[in-house]
């Protein structure tokens, strides 16, 4: 029979943990949105980063709840290692997807270039000079002067040397 007194500490710790999770999610989302606004980062990229951080927070809270409710640590390690093995085997063939997501996060936070910048990718076989149209979690959309659309993976973008070509400044006279 379930007794509230018997599990009162666990219930209280669970409630506190859930309130802390909700509060942290709101605070982290506001901080990231504030950073994104000050850095002029696109909203869909901001939402993507918030989503990744929320998933990480949910995983940590789930592990904390398992510990709070007294699941044997030996059982936790067996379960986690089994899940990690399955995920590792399944994702081994998909390493490039994980690499692109990680590269997308690095590009988001380091932000070496912006949408609208013209860049030159130094590749000895296929050098590319193009304008950045969009930066997503997996790839960057580029458009050459000839109008060719190139979709370049984020992980390759971090591996190649890149020059940001300054846009020519035109001194124009403005009239009212």
Backbone bond lengths (Angstrom), bond angles and torsions (degrees), N, CA, C in turn:
res aa  C-N    CA-C-N  psi(-1)  N-CA   C-N-CA  omega(-1)  CA-C   N-CA-C  phi
1 X - - - 1.445 - - 1.534 108.68 -
2 X 1.309 116.16 137.13 1.463 122.48 -178.99 1.521 109.84 -76.41
3 X 1.307 116.24 128.25 1.458 121.47 178.82 1.528 108.80 -121.09
4 X 1.334 115.56 124.72 1.464 120.67 -179.75 1.529 110.59 -60.63
5 X 1.333 117.21 -40.25 1.462 121.11 -179.01 1.530 111.00 -63.78
6 X 1.310 116.14 -36.25 1.454 120.73 -177.70 1.536 111.79 -66.28
7 X 1.323 116.58 -34.91 1.460 121.33 -177.10 1.533 113.01 -114.00
8 X 1.320 118.27 21.64 1.463 120.75 -175.52 1.530 112.66 -63.55
9 X 1.313 118.55 -39.30 1.464 120.67 178.99 1.527 111.18 -65.43
10 X 1.316 116.45 -42.99 1.463 119.97 179.41 1.528 111.44 -64.99
11 X 1.328 116.26 -41.72 1.472 120.46 179.47 1.520 110.13 -64.68
12 X 1.326 117.14 -44.80 1.463 120.99 179.09 1.530 111.30 -62.62
13 X 1.329 117.06 -44.18 1.468 121.05 178.92 1.530 110.50 -63.78
14 X 1.327 117.62 -38.17 1.465 121.35 177.95 1.518 111.04 -64.15
15 X 1.314 117.02 -45.24 1.475 121.38 179.05 1.522 110.32 -61.80
16 X 1.323 117.26 -44.84 1.468 121.32 179.56 1.531 110.08 -63.00
17 X 1.331 116.53 -42.44 1.465 120.86 -179.82 1.536 111.50 -64.27
18 X 1.318 117.04 -41.35 1.468 120.22 179.32 1.519 110.94 -67.73
19 X 1.321 118.03 -40.39 1.471 121.10 176.44 1.532 110.03 -64.01
20 X 1.329 116.64 -41.29 1.469 120.27 177.81 1.528 110.85 -63.64
21 X 1.336 117.16 -40.74 1.467 120.83 178.34 1.524 110.94 -61.41
22 X 1.314 116.78 -48.19 1.465 120.33 -179.48 1.524 110.30 -61.60
23 X 1.324 117.01 -44.27 1.471 120.71 179.30 1.524 111.14 -62.88
24 X 1.322 117.16 -46.15 1.461 120.92 179.84 1.524 112.06 -63.36
25 X 1.328 116.76 -38.99 1.468 119.71 178.43 1.528 110.64 -61.29
26 X 1.325 116.66 -43.12 1.478 120.61 179.84 1.526 110.18 -66.64
27 X 1.329 117.18 -45.39 1.466 121.35 -178.56 1.523 110.87 -64.07
28 X 1.336 117.33 -46.84 1.464 121.10 -179.19 1.531 110.52 -62.89
29 X 1.323 116.78 -42.70 1.471 120.12 179.27 1.531 110.76 -61.29
30 X 1.331 116.98 -42.60 1.477 119.91 178.66 1.524 111.53 -65.62
31 X 1.330 117.05 -41.44 1.465 119.98 178.87 1.529 111.41 -62.94
32 X 1.326 116.52 -44.50 1.468 119.88 -179.67 1.527 110.21 -66.19
33 X 1.323 117.55 -42.39 1.474 119.93 178.37 1.532 110.98 -63.64
34 X 1.330 117.09 -37.93 1.464 120.24 176.98 1.522 111.31 -64.41
35 X 1.326 116.60 -43.28 1.464 120.60 176.78 1.522 110.57 -62.31
36 X 1.329 115.87 -42.11 1.464 120.33 -178.52 1.530 110.99 -64.92
37 X 1.329 117.13 -40.32 1.472 119.72 179.11 1.525 111.10 -65.87
38 X 1.317 116.62 -42.32 1.463 119.22 -179.18 1.523 111.99 -69.55
39 X 1.336 117.18 -25.28 1.462 121.42 -179.86 1.523 112.52 -98.98
40 X 1.331 116.58 1.22 1.470 122.40 -179.57 1.523 111.61 58.64
41 X 1.316 116.46 45.31 1.459 122.24 179.81 1.528 108.54 -92.43
42 X 1.321 116.18 142.06 1.460 121.09 -178.61 1.521 111.29 -62.43
43 X 1.340 114.86 147.25 1.458 120.25 -175.54 1.524 113.14 -66.56
44 X 1.341 118.66 -37.10 1.466 118.01 -178.88 1.521 111.51 -67.54
45 X 1.313 117.88 -29.51 1.470 120.09 174.90 1.519 109.81 -71.57
46 X 1.316 116.80 -38.81 1.465 121.47 178.19 1.524 109.83 -62.05
47 X 1.331 117.20 -46.17 1.459 121.00 179.74 1.521 111.70 -62.43
48 X 1.313 117.52 -34.93 1.458 121.78 178.24 1.531 110.83 -64.25
49 X 1.314 117.36 -44.98 1.463 121.08 179.06 1.525 110.48 -65.56
50 X 1.324 116.68 -41.38 1.473 120.14 177.87 1.524 109.90 -60.86
51 X 1.320 117.18 -41.36 1.462 121.62 179.51 1.528 110.82 -61.64
52 X 1.336 117.67 -45.34 1.464 121.23 179.22 1.534 111.31 -61.37
53 X 1.308 116.62 -43.11 1.469 120.38 -179.17 1.524 110.64 -67.80
54 X 1.329 118.04 -38.34 1.462 120.86 177.63 1.527 111.23 -64.55
55 X 1.316 118.00 -39.06 1.465 120.88 177.10 1.529 109.84 -62.20
56 X 1.331 117.23 -45.11 1.465 120.79 177.96 1.532 111.00 -60.65
57 X 1.325 116.84 -43.28 1.469 120.41 179.46 1.530 110.68 -63.59
58 X 1.322 117.36 -41.13 1.469 120.78 179.10 1.522 111.53 -63.62
59 X 1.318 117.04 -38.77 1.466 120.21 177.76 1.527 110.23 -63.95
60 X 1.335 116.77 -44.42 1.468 120.10 179.32 1.527 111.92 -63.39
61 X 1.331 117.02 -39.77 1.467 120.35 178.78 1.532 110.12 -67.34
62 X 1.314 117.92 -39.48 1.465 120.68 178.19 1.517 110.56 -61.69
63 X 1.311 116.88 -43.59 1.474 120.36 177.28 1.524 110.12 -63.25
64 X 1.323 117.50 -41.18 1.468 121.06 178.30 1.521 111.43 -62.71
65 X 1.332 116.92 -41.89 1.470 119.99 178.57 1.527 111.48 -63.83
66 X 1.310 116.49 -37.53 1.466 120.06 178.05 1.527 109.91 -62.68
67 X 1.322 115.94 -41.73 1.474 120.00 178.89 1.527 110.57 -68.46
68 X 1.346 116.93 -42.52 1.472 120.41 -179.37 1.527 111.51 -59.74
69 X 1.309 117.03 -41.47 1.455 120.54 -176.67 1.523 113.20 -83.04
70 X 1.336 116.44 7.19 1.459 120.55 168.10 1.507 116.58 80.03
71 X 1.305 117.24 25.24 1.455 118.47 174.60 1.526 107.19 -68.02
72 X 1.294 116.65 137.25 1.456 122.17 -177.18 1.533 109.56 -60.03
73 X 1.330 116.94 131.41 1.472 120.57 -177.57 1.526 111.62 -61.87
74 X 1.310 117.80 -29.87 1.461 120.78 177.37 1.531 109.55 -62.26
75 X 1.321 116.80 -43.24 1.464 121.25 178.75 1.521 111.04 -66.12
76 X 1.336 117.36 -36.88 1.468 121.18 178.70 1.515 109.85 -63.60
77 X 1.331 117.16 -46.78 1.463 120.24 -178.53 1.527 111.63 -64.56
78 X 1.329 117.43 -38.17 1.469 120.12 178.06 1.531 109.68 -64.82
79 X 1.318 116.88 -45.01 1.461 120.79 -179.73 1.525 111.39 -64.55
80 X 1.335 116.50 -47.33 1.468 120.53 -178.95 1.523 110.64 -63.93
81 X 1.318 117.05 -42.21 1.473 118.36 -179.98 1.524 111.23 -67.51
82 X 1.316 118.15 -35.40 1.466 120.87 176.60 1.522 110.90 -66.01
83 X 1.319 116.94 -45.47 1.469 121.10 178.51 1.521 110.13 -63.60
84 X 1.327 117.40 -43.60 1.469 120.70 179.60 1.526 111.22 -62.74
85 X 1.329 117.04 -37.51 1.468 120.55 178.12 1.522 110.82 -64.45
86 X 1.314 116.50 -46.77 1.466 120.53 179.46 1.526 110.56 -62.71
87 X 1.321 116.71 -46.10 1.465 120.44 178.92 1.522 110.47 -63.89
88 X 1.322 117.08 -41.57 1.462 120.71 178.96 1.514 112.74 -60.81
89 X 1.320 116.39 -43.96 1.468 120.26 178.70 1.522 110.04 -67.11
90 X 1.333 116.62 -42.93 1.464 120.13 -178.52 1.526 111.54 -67.70
91 X 1.319 116.76 -35.36 1.458 120.15 -176.09 1.530 113.25 -89.61
92 X 1.320 117.65 -9.86 1.453 118.89 -179.23 1.519 111.06 -57.12
93 X 1.321 116.14 -41.12 1.456 119.97 178.57 1.521 111.22 -72.99
94 X 1.306 117.28 -17.79 1.464 121.89 -176.78 1.530 112.02 -108.74
95 X 1.316 117.89 28.18 1.463 120.75 -177.24 1.518 111.35 -60.10
96 X 1.322 117.34 -31.68 1.465 119.31 -178.13 1.527 111.00 -67.09
97 X 1.330 117.02 -32.94 1.468 119.66 177.57 1.519 109.44 -65.08
98 X 1.331 116.98 -46.88 1.469 120.01 178.34 1.524 111.08 -63.76
99 X 1.319 116.18 -38.60 1.459 120.77 178.13 1.522 110.73 -62.86
100 X 1.334 117.16 -41.50 1.460 120.60 179.03 1.524 112.06 -67.15
101 X 1.331 117.18 -38.69 1.466 120.17 177.95 1.521 109.92 -64.99
102 X 1.335 117.04 -45.40 1.465 120.72 178.18 1.522 110.73 -61.51
103 X 1.328 116.61 -43.18 1.468 120.52 178.28 1.516 110.94 -63.50
104 X 1.332 116.82 -38.29 1.466 120.36 176.75 1.518 111.76 -60.89
105 X 1.348 116.53 -39.21 1.470 120.20 177.26 1.529 110.62 -66.20
106 X 1.326 116.76 -41.45 1.470 120.41 178.50 1.517 110.13 -63.15
107 X 1.327 116.88 -44.37 1.470 120.37 178.45 1.520 111.11 -62.90
108 X 1.337 116.93 -35.48 1.461 120.46 179.69 1.525 110.89 -64.57
109 X 1.329 116.95 -46.67 1.460 119.23 -174.80 1.523 113.64 -83.06
110 X 1.322 117.86 -34.60 1.469 118.39 179.34 1.512 110.88 -83.89
111 X 1.311 117.22 -32.23 1.462 125.37 173.64 1.524 112.90 46.72
112 X 1.353 118.09 62.46 1.462 120.35 -178.50 1.521 113.49 -73.11
113 X 1.330 117.76 -20.11 1.460 121.32 178.79 1.521 108.57 -147.16
114 X 1.325 115.23 166.13 1.462 121.38 -175.64 1.520 110.70 -125.79
115 X 1.303 115.09 165.26 1.458 120.22 173.68 1.518 107.59 -62.68
116 X 1.315 115.92 132.82 1.459 121.85 -177.56 1.517 112.85 101.50
117 X 1.344 117.43 -17.68 1.466 120.53 176.54 1.525 109.34 -71.88
118 X 1.325 115.40 145.80 1.460 120.78 171.82 1.518 106.99 -98.33
119 X 1.334 115.52 127.59 1.461 120.47 -177.57 1.518 109.98 -123.04
120 X 1.312 114.31 157.92 1.455 120.99 173.18 1.520 107.00 -122.02
121 X 1.336 115.57 121.32 1.457 121.82 179.21 1.521 107.18 -94.30
122 X 1.333 116.33 119.16 1.460 122.13 -176.78 1.519 110.09 -85.65
123 X 1.316 115.03 91.42 1.455 122.44 176.45 1.526 106.49 -121.29
124 X 1.340 116.95 125.52 1.470 118.90 -173.49 1.524 112.14 -63.78
125 X 1.318 118.19 -30.89 1.458 120.38 -178.86 1.530 113.01 -87.24
126 X 1.334 116.43 -41.59 1.465 120.91 -176.51 1.525 110.60 -136.73
127 X 1.325 118.15 76.87 1.469 118.46 177.20 1.531 109.75 -67.65
128 X 1.322 115.36 142.26 1.463 120.78 -177.20 1.517 109.07 -127.09
129 X 1.309 116.35 133.79 1.455 122.46 170.49 1.515 106.62 -124.53
130 X 1.340 116.08 117.70 1.461 119.84 -174.15 1.521 110.55 -157.73
131 X 1.329 114.74 165.28 1.461 121.88 177.72 1.529 108.43 -94.85
132 X 1.335 116.29 139.90 1.459 121.37 179.10 1.523 108.42 -79.82
133 X 1.340 115.74 122.32 1.461 120.95 177.81 1.520 112.22 -97.21
134 X 1.335 116.62 -35.43 1.464 120.03 -178.34 1.518 108.75 -158.48
135 X 1.336 116.00 149.41 1.458 122.45 176.03 1.530 106.37 -125.30
136 X 1.331 116.57 118.07 1.458 120.31 -179.03 1.526 109.62 -115.99
137 X 1.322 116.52 -172.74 1.464 120.82 -177.74 1.525 111.99 -68.34
138 X 1.335 117.74 -29.88 1.453 120.86 -174.45 1.523 114.24 -107.77
139 X 1.323 117.59 -29.43 1.456 119.58 -173.20 1.528 111.62 -153.64
140 X 1.335 113.67 169.74 1.463 121.68 176.42 1.518 107.15 -116.37
141 X 1.336 116.84 131.72 1.463 121.71 176.41 1.519 108.40 -90.34
142 X 1.330 115.68 125.76 1.459 122.19 -179.18 1.525 109.22 -120.05
143 X 1.337 116.07 152.66 1.457 121.42 175.09 1.519 107.71 -132.67
144 X 1.357 116.00 123.54 1.461 120.96 179.88 1.522 109.72 -79.47
145 X 1.329 116.73 170.70 1.464 121.34 177.72 1.520 111.63 -62.89
146 X 1.333 115.93 -28.42 1.463 120.95 179.86 1.524 111.74 -79.60
147 X 1.329 117.51 -4.20 1.455 121.90 179.60 1.517 114.76 92.87
148 X 1.339 116.49 2.09 1.456 120.37 179.05 1.519 109.93 -71.01
149 X 1.335 116.76 133.68 1.460 121.91 179.19 1.525 108.19 -96.35
150 X 1.332 116.09 126.64 1.462 121.83 -179.26 1.520 108.16 -120.87
151 X 1.322 115.99 131.64 1.460 121.16 175.05 1.519 106.03 -107.93
152 X 1.343 115.97 114.23 1.458 122.20 -172.80 1.524 109.36 -112.37
153 X 1.336 119.09 125.45 1.472 121.64 -179.43 1.536 111.95 -63.42
154 X 1.326 115.48 142.08 1.467 121.02 -178.66 1.524 112.37 -60.59
155 X 1.342 117.98 -39.83 1.463 118.76 -176.90 1.530 111.12 -65.47
156 X 1.335 117.97 -35.26 1.464 119.45 176.96 1.524 110.99 -71.65
157 X 1.313 116.02 -31.29 1.467 120.03 179.07 1.526 111.07 -63.41
158 X 1.331 116.66 -35.22 1.464 120.12 178.47 1.527 112.20 -79.26
159 X 1.330 117.29 -20.28 1.461 120.35 -178.89 1.517 112.82 -86.94
160 X 1.307 118.11 -22.10 1.464 122.29 -176.99 1.525 109.85 -96.56
161 X 1.327 114.66 155.21 1.455 119.14 172.50 1.521 108.99 -75.36
162 X 1.319 115.45 139.74 1.465 120.13 -177.28 1.517 108.98 -131.42
163 X 1.336 115.04 136.27 1.464 121.21 172.54 1.519 107.73 -112.77
164 X 1.315 115.86 135.23 1.458 119.94 173.91 1.521 106.26 -93.93
165 X 1.311 115.55 118.33 1.461 121.05 -176.68 1.517 107.99 -87.49
166 X 1.329 116.64 121.65 1.470 118.27 -178.48 1.528 110.46 -66.71
167 X 1.329 114.84 142.06 1.452 119.05 177.17 1.518 108.49 -78.20
168 X 1.321 117.20 137.06 1.473 118.98 -178.50 1.521 110.37 -66.36
169 X 1.310 114.71 133.85 1.457 120.76 179.80 1.524 108.43 -88.48
170 X 1.318 114.41 123.94 1.451 118.75 178.73 1.520 108.74 -105.37
171 X 1.329 115.72 122.12 1.456 120.69 179.28 1.529 107.50 -82.56
172 X 1.326 115.37 102.10 1.468 120.10 -177.72 1.525 109.30 -110.62
173 X 1.296 113.48 149.39 1.451 119.77 177.35 1.520 107.87 -96.49
174 X 1.313 116.34 130.91 1.462 120.68 -178.46 1.515 108.94 -105.79
175 X 1.323 115.16 138.91 1.454 121.57 179.02 1.515 109.45 -117.61
176 X 1.330 114.43 148.89 1.478 119.65 175.87 1.496 110.81 -85.96
